[in-house]
Amino acid sequence: MLRPAVAVIAAAASVVLVMSFTRITIDLRVATLALLMLLGGALRFRVLPNHPAALDSVALVAVFVIAGPWYAVAVAVFGYLPQLRQPSPAVKRIFNPSYRVLAAGGGGLAYAAVGGPVGEEVFHHVPMAFTAALAGTIGHQLTNAALVSIILWLEGQVRVGDFLRSVIAPTFLPMLGYSALGVLLAVMWIGGLGLSACLLVVVPLIVVRWALSQYQAERAAQAATLRAFIQVIETKDLYTRGHSERVSTGVGMLGRHLRLPEARQNALEHAGLLHDVGKVGVPTSIIRKPGKLDDAEMDTIRLHPARGVELIGNIPFLEEVKSAVLHHHEKYDGTGYPAGLSGTNIPYFARIIGIVDAFDCLTSTRSYRPARGIEETLAILEQDRYSHFDPQLVDAFVTVIRTHGWTAAAAEQPQPDATVEATIDHDDLSLGSSGGAAGSAAGP
């Protein structure tokens, strides 16, 4: 159904585009406005750290005010031209300019419906211009979201709800703010500056974009460093290679299911990645010990959450993850470590990580046992509700795994050593079959 749907959207866009050209005068002004849209499409910025956008949305609002909605529809497609440099499937090349035309039509319809001023009328109705610009932006955004949601639904690769929640919702209010820049650009344009008015609006945005790009580059470098650090730690034990990345992925899946805000989602995934970072301070001889750990060795293992907090303590953007790293081995019944917290006194992120941490451990091969199956492990988690884990979070995680599946640890892990006597380690929480961790590490 994807191709027929795109064909219908393209046909509708063609009709609207032809109608627009019958209602405008094709002259130098149209060419200038087309150039404005072209510049807007070429200049990209970030509405939020993970949500890039182009200035053609700002330029579109300016065209509403400068020449009216029909002109905006006529030149909307020029905002897409800069993207033609990027290779993409034919269906996408047809859909993208088509939905831009229809979205411009939706925005123009909303702008006209509230009586938005056009041309020099704006100087006499400035408040109305801003109100109409907001209405036009809302109409543009809603039409945009509706058309893209239809395609995502037909493709079946991304859930529409996830798209609306993760992309449209966080960018909706910022884009309303940018509509004011469109009015400002239009006022300066009509006032006599013409295309040169773009400099007064675009240059500050370019400076902001550069500053944000530097910030994002720093964040990316920090994340890469952390991942490299985790990989170094996991080389201590072939059986746990990739564990931290998988836990980060798992808590990310659960966080999205729980509809965490983006900032909290990012913090949760960082916490999942770094939850075992304190193991860098645990002697390799203990981590690789082929037999059962004694009480002193388990007590050394118990220190790794606190060591992890010490290691990340000086990284400002990780402030939110410290409590999760420190308390991810607490148990819901209060028998965990390091503080013996119970129930909802355990930090929310720590409760999430504890579930995914145990799940990945059980579905991974260890030196003393083969990996367990997904359904078997989910049954263990459900059995250990209230004793080890937050019952509501267990239910949510089980739903996530049964809905989206799980990529277990790589099959090339070494086979378990049948001569090893140990039956459990500090991560392996299968209460139903063999009890908790050995020695004083087991808690009271």
Buried (B, 14 or more C-beta within 10 A) or exposed (E): EBEEBBBEBBEBBEEBBEEBEEEBEEEEBBEBBBBBBBBBBBBBBBBBBEBEBBBBBBBBBBBBBBBBBBBBBBBBBBBBBBBEEEEEEEBEBBBBBBBBBBBBBBBBBBBBEBEBBBEEBBEEBEEBBBBBBBBBBBBBBBBBBEBBBBBBBBEEEBBBEEBBBBBBBBBBEEBBEBBBBBBBBBBBBBEEBBEEBBEEBBEEBEEEBEEBEEEEEEEEEBBEEBBEBBEEBBEBBEBBBBBBBBBBBBBBBBBBBBEBEBEBBBBBBBBBBBBBBBBBBBEEEBBEBEEBBEEEBBBBBBBBBBBBBBBBEEBEBBEBBBBBBBBBBBBBBBBBBBBBBBEEEBBBBBBBBBBBBBBBBBBBBBBBBEBBEBEEBBBBBBBBBEBBBBEEBBBBBBEBBEEEEBEBBEEEBEEBEEEBEBBBBBBBBBBEEEEBBBBEBBBE
